[in-house]
Amino acid sequence: MTLKFLSHADGREAVAKAANLVFVENLKQHKLGGELDLQILLEPQLNEALQIVGSKGPEPDLLLVYGPVRSHLGFPAWRHRYTEIM
């Protein structure tokens, strides 16, 4: 069994790093004479970027929320789409 403890700041830095990685790669292609790719960032691309920055892990099976507010505290929604929240 693996336990992970999260705070309200977890996930935000990784998403920012992954978005920056995608932007830099796109900018490099543009500077090499390629077209600037203005497509929408899709889930597979974001997953690949998150894996590169070291923040792609398995989806949790259970999320325990403590306190009066029912919130995932900024934890990325795509990481717990099949997670039971209690």
Phi and psi restraints in degrees (range 20) as a CNS / XPLOR table:
assign (resid 1 and name C) (resid 2 and name N)
       (resid 2 and name CA) (resid 2 and name C) 1.0 -113.5 20.0 2
assign (resid 2 and name N) (resid 2 and name CA)
       (resid 2 and name C) (resid 3 and name N) 1.0 129.3 20.0 2
assign (resid 2 and name C) (resid 3 and name N)
       (resid 3 and name CA) (resid 3 and name C) 1.0 -110.0 20.0 2
assign (resid 3 and name N) (resid 3 and name CA)
       (resid 3 and name C) (resid 4 and name N) 1.0 136.9 20.0 2
assign (resid 3 and name C) (resid 4 and name N)
       (resid 4 and name CA) (resid 4 and name C) 1.0 -127.7 20.0 2
assign (resid 4 and name N) (resid 4 and name CA)
       (resid 4 and name C) (resid 5 and name N) 1.0 133.5 20.0 2
assign (resid 4 and name C) (resid 5 and name N)
       (resid 5 and name CA) (resid 5 and name C) 1.0 -106.8 20.0 2
assign (resid 5 and name N) (resid 5 and name CA)
       (resid 5 and name C) (resid 6 and name N) 1.0 130.2 20.0 2
assign (resid 5 and name C) (resid 6 and name N)
       (resid 6 and name CA) (resid 6 and name C) 1.0 -122.0 20.0 2
assign (resid 6 and name N) (resid 6 and name CA)
       (resid 6 and name C) (resid 7 and name N) 1.0 154.7 20.0 2
assign (resid 6 and name C) (resid 7 and name N)
       (resid 7 and name CA) (resid 7 and name C) 1.0 -122.5 20.0 2
assign (resid 7 and name N) (resid 7 and name CA)
       (resid 7 and name C) (resid 8 and name N) 1.0 -179.5 20.0 2
assign (resid 7 and name C) (resid 8 and name N)
       (resid 8 and name CA) (resid 8 and name C) 1.0 -65.0 20.0 2
assign (resid 8 and name N) (resid 8 and name CA)
       (resid 8 and name C) (resid 9 and name N) 1.0 -18.8 20.0 2
assign (resid 8 and name C) (resid 9 and name N)
       (resid 9 and name CA) (resid 9 and name C) 1.0 -91.9 20.0 2
assign (resid 9 and name N) (resid 9 and name CA)
       (resid 9 and name C) (resid 10 and name N) 1.0 -13.1 20.0 2
assign (resid 9 and name C) (resid 10 and name N)
       (resid 10 and name CA) (resid 10 and name C) 1.0 -64.9 20.0 2
assign (resid 10 and name N) (resid 10 and name CA)
       (resid 10 and name C) (resid 11 and name N) 1.0 136.4 20.0 2
assign (resid 10 and name C) (resid 11 and name N)
       (resid 11 and name CA) (resid 11 and name C) 1.0 96.2 20.0 2
assign (resid 11 and name N) (resid 11 and name CA)
       (resid 11 and name C) (resid 12 and name N) 1.0 -31.9 20.0 2
assign (resid 11 and name C) (resid 12 and name N)
       (resid 12 and name CA) (resid 12 and name C) 1.0 -66.7 20.0 2
assign (resid 12 and name N) (resid 12 and name CA)
       (resid 12 and name C) (resid 13 and name N) 1.0 -44.9 20.0 2
assign (resid 12 and name C) (resid 13 and name N)
       (resid 13 and name CA) (resid 13 and name C) 1.0 -64.4 20.0 2
assign (resid 13 and name N) (resid 13 and name CA)
       (resid 13 and name C) (resid 14 and name N) 1.0 -40.4 20.0 2
assign (resid 13 and name C) (resid 14 and name N)
       (resid 14 and name CA) (resid 14 and name C) 1.0 -64.6 20.0 2
assign (resid 14 and name N) (resid 14 and name CA)
       (resid 14 and name C) (resid 15 and name N) 1.0 -40.8 20.0 2
assign (resid 14 and name C) (resid 15 and name N)
       (resid 15 and name CA) (resid 15 and name C) 1.0 -65.2 20.0 2
assign (resid 15 and name N) (resid 15 and name CA)
       (resid 15 and name C) (resid 16 and name N) 1.0 -40.6 20.0 2
assign (resid 15 and name C) (resid 16 and name N)
       (resid 16 and name CA) (resid 16 and name C) 1.0 -63.4 20.0 2
assign (resid 16 and name N) (resid 16 and name CA)
       (resid 16 and name C) (resid 17 and name N) 1.0 -43.2 20.0 2
assign (resid 16 and name C) (resid 17 and name N)
       (resid 17 and name CA) (resid 17 and name C) 1.0 -64.0 20.0 2
assign (resid 17 and name N) (resid 17 and name CA)
       (resid 17 and name C) (resid 18 and name N) 1.0 -42.2 20.0 2
assign (resid 17 and name C) (resid 18 and name N)
       (resid 18 and name CA) (resid 18 and name C) 1.0 -65.6 20.0 2
assign (resid 18 and name N) (resid 18 and name CA)
       (resid 18 and name C) (resid 19 and name N) 1.0 -42.4 20.0 2
assign (resid 18 and name C) (resid 19 and name N)
       (resid 19 and name CA) (resid 19 and name C) 1.0 -63.8 20.0 2
assign (resid 19 and name N) (resid 19 and name CA)
       (resid 19 and name C) (resid 20 and name N) 1.0 -40.0 20.0 2
assign (resid 19 and name C) (resid 20 and name N)
       (resid 20 and name CA) (resid 20 and name C) 1.0 -64.2 20.0 2
assign (resid 20 and name N) (resid 20 and name CA)
       (resid 20 and name C) (resid 21 and name N) 1.0 -40.0 20.0 2
assign (resid 20 and name C) (resid 21 and name N)
       (resid 21 and name CA) (resid 21 and name C) 1.0 -60.7 20.0 2
assign (resid 21 and name N) (resid 21 and name CA)
       (resid 21 and name C) (resid 22 and name N) 1.0 -45.9 20.0 2
assign (resid 21 and name C) (resid 22 and name N)
       (resid 22 and name CA) (resid 22 and name C) 1.0 -63.0 20.0 2
assign (resid 22 and name N) (resid 22 and name CA)
       (resid 22 and name C) (resid 23 and name N) 1.0 -41.8 20.0 2
assign (resid 22 and name C) (resid 23 and name N)
       (resid 23 and name CA) (resid 23 and name C) 1.0 -62.9 20.0 2
assign (resid 23 and name N) (resid 23 and name CA)
       (resid 23 and name C) (resid 24 and name N) 1.0 -46.7 20.0 2
assign (resid 23 and name C) (resid 24 and name N)
       (resid 24 and name CA) (resid 24 and name C) 1.0 -62.7 20.0 2
assign (resid 24 and name N) (resid 24 and name CA)
       (resid 24 and name C) (resid 25 and name N) 1.0 -42.2 20.0 2
assign (resid 24 and name C) (resid 25 and name N)
       (resid 25 and name CA) (resid 25 and name C) 1.0 -62.3 20.0 2
assign (resid 25 and name N) (resid 25 and name CA)
       (resid 25 and name C) (resid 26 and name N) 1.0 -41.4 20.0 2
assign (resid 25 and name C) (resid 26 and name N)
       (resid 26 and name CA) (resid 26 and name C) 1.0 -64.9 20.0 2
assign (resid 26 and name N) (resid 26 and name CA)
       (resid 26 and name C) (resid 27 and name N) 1.0 -41.1 20.0 2
assign (resid 26 and name C) (resid 27 and name N)
       (resid 27 and name CA) (resid 27 and name C) 1.0 -65.3 20.0 2
assign (resid 27 and name N) (resid 27 and name CA)
       (resid 27 and name C) (resid 28 and name N) 1.0 -39.8 20.0 2
assign (resid 27 and name C) (resid 28 and name N)
       (resid 28 and name CA) (resid 28 and name C) 1.0 -60.6 20.0 2
assign (resid 28 and name N) (resid 28 and name CA)
       (resid 28 and name C) (resid 29 and name N) 1.0 -44.1 20.0 2
assign (resid 28 and name C) (resid 29 and name N)
       (resid 29 and name CA) (resid 29 and name C) 1.0 -61.6 20.0 2
assign (resid 29 and name N) (resid 29 and name CA)
       (resid 29 and name C) (resid 30 and name N) 1.0 -40.7 20.0 2
assign (resid 29 and name C) (resid 30 and name N)
       (resid 30 and name CA) (resid 30 and name C) 1.0 -65.6 20.0 2
assign (resid 30 and name N) (resid 30 and name CA)
       (resid 30 and name C) (resid 31 and name N) 1.0 -41.3 20.0 2
assign (resid 30 and name C) (resid 31 and name N)
       (resid 31 and name CA) (resid 31 and name C) 1.0 -68.7 20.0 2
assign (resid 31 and name N) (resid 31 and name CA)
       (resid 31 and name C) (resid 32 and name N) 1.0 -24.6 20.0 2
assign (resid 31 and name C) (resid 32 and name N)
       (resid 32 and name CA) (resid 32 and name C) 1.0 -84.2 20.0 2
assign (resid 32 and name N) (resid 32 and name CA)
       (resid 32 and name C) (resid 33 and name N) 1.0 9.5 20.0 2
assign (resid 32 and name C) (resid 33 and name N)
       (resid 33 and name CA) (resid 33 and name C) 1.0 97.8 20.0 2
assign (resid 33 and name N) (resid 33 and name CA)
       (resid 33 and name C) (resid 34 and name N) 1.0 -0.2 20.0 2
assign (resid 33 and name C) (resid 34 and name N)
       (resid 34 and name CA) (resid 34 and name C) 1.0 -80.6 20.0 2
assign (resid 34 and name N) (resid 34 and name CA)
       (resid 34 and name C) (resid 35 and name N) 1.0 171.2 20.0 2
assign (resid 34 and name C) (resid 35 and name N)
       (resid 35 and name CA) (resid 35 and name C) 1.0 -77.9 20.0 2
assign (resid 35 and name N) (resid 35 and name CA)
       (resid 35 and name C) (resid 36 and name N) 1.0 144.6 20.0 2
assign (resid 35 and name C) (resid 36 and name N)
       (resid 36 and name CA) (resid 36 and name C) 1.0 -73.0 20.0 2
assign (resid 36 and name N) (resid 36 and name CA)
       (resid 36 and name C) (resid 37 and name N) 1.0 121.1 20.0 2
assign (resid 36 and name C) (resid 37 and name N)
       (resid 37 and name CA) (resid 37 and name C) 1.0 -85.5 20.0 2
assign (resid 37 and name N) (resid 37 and name CA)
       (resid 37 and name C) (resid 38 and name N) 1.0 108.0 20.0 2
assign (resid 37 and name C) (resid 38 and name N)
       (resid 38 and name CA) (resid 38 and name C) 1.0 -99.9 20.0 2
assign (resid 38 and name N) (resid 38 and name CA)
       (resid 38 and name C) (resid 39 and name N) 1.0 20.3 20.0 2
assign (resid 38 and name C) (resid 39 and name N)
       (resid 39 and name CA) (resid 39 and name C) 1.0 -69.4 20.0 2
assign (resid 39 and name N) (resid 39 and name CA)
       (resid 39 and name C) (resid 40 and name N) 1.0 161.5 20.0 2
assign (resid 39 and name C) (resid 40 and name N)
       (resid 40 and name CA) (resid 40 and name C) 1.0 -71.8 20.0 2
assign (resid 40 and name N) (resid 40 and name CA)
       (resid 40 and name C) (resid 41 and name N) 1.0 138.7 20.0 2
assign (resid 40 and name C) (resid 41 and name N)
       (resid 41 and name CA) (resid 41 and name C) 1.0 -69.7 20.0 2
assign (resid 41 and name N) (resid 41 and name CA)
       (resid 41 and name C) (resid 42 and name N) 1.0 121.3 20.0 2
assign (resid 41 and name C) (resid 42 and name N)
       (resid 42 and name CA) (resid 42 and name C) 1.0 -98.2 20.0 2
assign (resid 42 and name N) (resid 42 and name CA)
       (resid 42 and name C) (resid 43 and name N) 1.0 160.8 20.0 2
assign (resid 42 and name C) (resid 43 and name N)
       (resid 43 and name CA) (resid 43 and name C) 1.0 -55.2 20.0 2
assign (resid 43 and name N) (resid 43 and name CA)
       (resid 43 and name C) (resid 44 and name N) 1.0 -44.7 20.0 2
assign (resid 43 and name C) (resid 44 and name N)
       (resid 44 and name CA) (resid 44 and name C) 1.0 -60.4 20.0 2
assign (resid 44 and name N) (resid 44 and name CA)
       (resid 44 and name C) (resid 45 and name N) 1.0 -37.2 20.0 2
assign (resid 44 and name C) (resid 45 and name N)
       (resid 45 and name CA) (resid 45 and name C) 1.0 -67.0 20.0 2
assign (resid 45 and name N) (resid 45 and name CA)
       (resid 45 and name C) (resid 46 and name N) 1.0 -42.1 20.0 2
assign (resid 45 and name C) (resid 46 and name N)
       (resid 46 and name CA) (resid 46 and name C) 1.0 -66.7 20.0 2
assign (resid 46 and name N) (resid 46 and name CA)
       (resid 46 and name C) (resid 47 and name N) 1.0 -40.8 20.0 2
assign (resid 46 and name C) (resid 47 and name N)
       (resid 47 and name CA) (resid 47 and name C) 1.0 -60.4 20.0 2
assign (resid 47 and name N) (resid 47 and name CA)
       (resid 47 and name C) (resid 48 and name N) 1.0 -42.2 20.0 2
assign (resid 47 and name C) (resid 48 and name N)
       (resid 48 and name CA) (resid 48 and name C) 1.0 -64.0 20.0 2
assign (resid 48 and name N) (resid 48 and name CA)
       (resid 48 and name C) (resid 49 and name N) 1.0 -43.9 20.0 2
assign (resid 48 and name C) (resid 49 and name N)
       (resid 49 and name CA) (resid 49 and name C) 1.0 -64.9 20.0 2
assign (resid 49 and name N) (resid 49 and name CA)
       (resid 49 and name C) (resid 50 and name N) 1.0 -40.1 20.0 2
assign (resid 49 and name C) (resid 50 and name N)
       (resid 50 and name CA) (resid 50 and name C) 1.0 -64.3 20.0 2
assign (resid 50 and name N) (resid 50 and name CA)
       (resid 50 and name C) (resid 51 and name N) 1.0 -37.3 20.0 2
assign (resid 50 and name C) (resid 51 and name N)
       (resid 51 and name CA) (resid 51 and name C) 1.0 -65.8 20.0 2
assign (resid 51 and name N) (resid 51 and name CA)
       (resid 51 and name C) (resid 52 and name N) 1.0 -39.9 20.0 2
assign (resid 51 and name C) (resid 52 and name N)
       (resid 52 and name CA) (resid 52 and name C) 1.0 -63.9 20.0 2
assign (resid 52 and name N) (resid 52 and name CA)
       (resid 52 and name C) (resid 53 and name N) 1.0 -40.5 20.0 2
assign (resid 52 and name C) (resid 53 and name N)
       (resid 53 and name CA) (resid 53 and name C) 1.0 -83.1 20.0 2
assign (resid 53 and name N) (resid 53 and name CA)
       (resid 53 and name C) (resid 54 and name N) 1.0 1.5 20.0 2
assign (resid 53 and name C) (resid 54 and name N)
       (resid 54 and name CA) (resid 54 and name C) 1.0 84.3 20.0 2
assign (resid 54 and name N) (resid 54 and name CA)
       (resid 54 and name C) (resid 55 and name N) 1.0 26.4 20.0 2
assign (resid 54 and name C) (resid 55 and name N)
       (resid 55 and name CA) (resid 55 and name C) 1.0 -125.5 20.0 2
assign (resid 55 and name N) (resid 55 and name CA)
       (resid 55 and name C) (resid 56 and name N) 1.0 20.9 20.0 2
assign (resid 55 and name C) (resid 56 and name N)
       (resid 56 and name CA) (resid 56 and name C) 1.0 -102.9 20.0 2
assign (resid 56 and name N) (resid 56 and name CA)
       (resid 56 and name C) (resid 57 and name N) 1.0 112.3 20.0 2
assign (resid 56 and name C) (resid 57 and name N)
       (resid 57 and name CA) (resid 57 and name C) 1.0 -130.1 20.0 2
assign (resid 57 and name N) (resid 57 and name CA)
       (resid 57 and name C) (resid 58 and name N) 1.0 -178.0 20.0 2
assign (resid 57 and name C) (resid 58 and name N)
       (resid 58 and name CA) (resid 58 and name C) 1.0 -68.6 20.0 2
assign (resid 58 and name N) (resid 58 and name CA)
       (resid 58 and name C) (resid 59 and name N) 1.0 152.9 20.0 2
assign (resid 58 and name C) (resid 59 and name N)
       (resid 59 and name CA) (resid 59 and name C) 1.0 -72.5 20.0 2
assign (resid 59 and name N) (resid 59 and name CA)
       (resid 59 and name C) (resid 60 and name N) 1.0 138.2 20.0 2
assign (resid 59 and name C) (resid 60 and name N)
       (resid 60 and name CA) (resid 60 and name C) 1.0 -70.6 20.0 2
assign (resid 60 and name N) (resid 60 and name CA)
       (resid 60 and name C) (resid 61 and name N) 1.0 150.1 20.0 2
assign (resid 60 and name C) (resid 61 and name N)
       (resid 61 and name CA) (resid 61 and name C) 1.0 -87.3 20.0 2
assign (resid 61 and name N) (resid 61 and name CA)
       (resid 61 and name C) (resid 62 and name N) 1.0 -28.4 20.0 2
assign (resid 61 and name C) (resid 62 and name N)
       (resid 62 and name CA) (resid 62 and name C) 1.0 -142.1 20.0 2
assign (resid 62 and name N) (resid 62 and name CA)
       (resid 62 and name C) (resid 63 and name N) 1.0 135.9 20.0 2
assign (resid 62 and name C) (resid 63 and name N)
       (resid 63 and name CA) (resid 63 and name C) 1.0 -123.6 20.0 2
assign (resid 63 and name N) (resid 63 and name CA)
       (resid 63 and name C) (resid 64 and name N) 1.0 118.3 20.0 2
assign (resid 63 and name C) (resid 64 and name N)
       (resid 64 and name CA) (resid 64 and name C) 1.0 -99.0 20.0 2
assign (resid 64 and name N) (resid 64 and name CA)
       (resid 64 and name C) (resid 65 and name N) 1.0 126.1 20.0 2
assign (resid 64 and name C) (resid 65 and name N)
       (resid 65 and name CA) (resid 65 and name C) 1.0 -112.0 20.0 2
assign (resid 65 and name N) (resid 65 and name CA)
       (resid 65 and name C) (resid 66 and name N) 1.0 126.3 20.0 2
assign (resid 65 and name C) (resid 66 and name N)
       (resid 66 and name CA) (resid 66 and name C) 1.0 -107.1 20.0 2
assign (resid 66 and name N) (resid 66 and name CA)
       (resid 66 and name C) (resid 67 and name N) 1.0 142.2 20.0 2
assign (resid 66 and name C) (resid 67 and name N)
       (resid 67 and name CA) (resid 67 and name C) 1.0 110.1 20.0 2
assign (resid 67 and name N) (resid 67 and name CA)
       (resid 67 and name C) (resid 68 and name N) 1.0 173.6 20.0 2
assign (resid 67 and name C) (resid 68 and name N)
       (resid 68 and name CA) (resid 68 and name C) 1.0 -75.7 20.0 2
assign (resid 68 and name N) (resid 68 and name CA)
       (resid 68 and name C) (resid 69 and name N) 1.0 -19.4 20.0 2
assign (resid 68 and name C) (resid 69 and name N)
       (resid 69 and name CA) (resid 69 and name C) 1.0 -96.3 20.0 2
assign (resid 69 and name N) (resid 69 and name CA)
       (resid 69 and name C) (resid 70 and name N) 1.0 125.7 20.0 2
assign (resid 69 and name C) (resid 70 and name N)
       (resid 70 and name CA) (resid 70 and name C) 1.0 -85.2 20.0 2
assign (resid 70 and name N) (resid 70 and name CA)
       (resid 70 and name C) (resid 71 and name N) 1.0 96.6 20.0 2
assign (resid 70 and name C) (resid 71 and name N)
       (resid 71 and name CA) (resid 71 and name C) 1.0 -148.3 20.0 2
assign (resid 71 and name N) (resid 71 and name CA)
       (resid 71 and name C) (resid 72 and name N) 1.0 150.4 20.0 2
assign (resid 71 and name C) (resid 72 and name N)
       (resid 72 and name CA) (resid 72 and name C) 1.0 -91.2 20.0 2
assign (resid 72 and name N) (resid 72 and name CA)
       (resid 72 and name C) (resid 73 and name N) 1.0 7.4 20.0 2
assign (resid 72 and name C) (resid 73 and name N)
       (resid 73 and name CA) (resid 73 and name C) 1.0 54.6 20.0 2
assign (resid 73 and name N) (resid 73 and name CA)
       (resid 73 and name C) (resid 74 and name N) 1.0 39.5 20.0 2
assign (resid 73 and name C) (resid 74 and name N)
       (resid 74 and name CA) (resid 74 and name C) 1.0 83.1 20.0 2
assign (resid 74 and name N) (resid 74 and name CA)
       (resid 74 and name C) (resid 75 and name N) 1.0 -0.9 20.0 2
assign (resid 74 and name C) (resid 75 and name N)
       (resid 75 and name CA) (resid 75 and name C) 1.0 -63.2 20.0 2
assign (resid 75 and name N) (resid 75 and name CA)
       (resid 75 and name C) (resid 76 and name N) 1.0 131.2 20.0 2
assign (resid 75 and name C) (resid 76 and name N)
       (resid 76 and name CA) (resid 76 and name C) 1.0 -53.1 20.0 2
assign (resid 76 and name N) (resid 76 and name CA)
       (resid 76 and name C) (resid 77 and name N) 1.0 127.9 20.0 2
assign (resid 76 and name C) (resid 77 and name N)
       (resid 77 and name CA) (resid 77 and name C) 1.0 -61.1 20.0 2
assign (resid 77 and name N) (resid 77 and name CA)
       (resid 77 and name C) (resid 78 and name N) 1.0 -35.1 20.0 2
assign (resid 77 and name C) (resid 78 and name N)
       (resid 78 and name CA) (resid 78 and name C) 1.0 -69.4 20.0 2
assign (resid 78 and name N) (resid 78 and name CA)
       (resid 78 and name C) (resid 79 and name N) 1.0 -16.0 20.0 2
assign (resid 78 and name C) (resid 79 and name N)
       (resid 79 and name CA) (resid 79 and name C) 1.0 -83.5 20.0 2
assign (resid 79 and name N) (resid 79 and name CA)
       (resid 79 and name C) (resid 80 and name N) 1.0 -13.1 20.0 2
assign (resid 79 and name C) (resid 80 and name N)
       (resid 80 and name CA) (resid 80 and name C) 1.0 -133.3 20.0 2
assign (resid 80 and name N) (resid 80 and name CA)
       (resid 80 and name C) (resid 81 and name N) 1.0 36.7 20.0 2
assign (resid 80 and name C) (resid 81 and name N)
       (resid 81 and name CA) (resid 81 and name C) 1.0 -67.5 20.0 2
assign (resid 81 and name N) (resid 81 and name CA)
       (resid 81 and name C) (resid 82 and name N) 1.0 -24.5 20.0 2
assign (resid 81 and name C) (resid 82 and name N)
       (resid 82 and name CA) (resid 82 and name C) 1.0 -113.7 20.0 2
assign (resid 82 and name N) (resid 82 and name CA)
       (resid 82 and name C) (resid 83 and name N) 1.0 19.2 20.0 2
assign (resid 82 and name C) (resid 83 and name N)
       (resid 83 and name CA) (resid 83 and name C) 1.0 -89.8 20.0 2
assign (resid 83 and name N) (resid 83 and name CA)
       (resid 83 and name C) (resid 84 and name N) 1.0 137.8 20.0 2
assign (resid 83 and name C) (resid 84 and name N)
       (resid 84 and name CA) (resid 84 and name C) 1.0 -81.6 20.0 2
assign (resid 84 and name N) (resid 84 and name CA)
       (resid 84 and name C) (resid 85 and name N) 1.0 126.6 20.0 2
assign (resid 84 and name C) (resid 85 and name N)
       (resid 85 and name CA) (resid 85 and name C) 1.0 -107.9 20.0 2
assign (resid 85 and name N) (resid 85 and name CA)
       (resid 85 and name C) (resid 86 and name N) 1.0 124.3 20.0 2
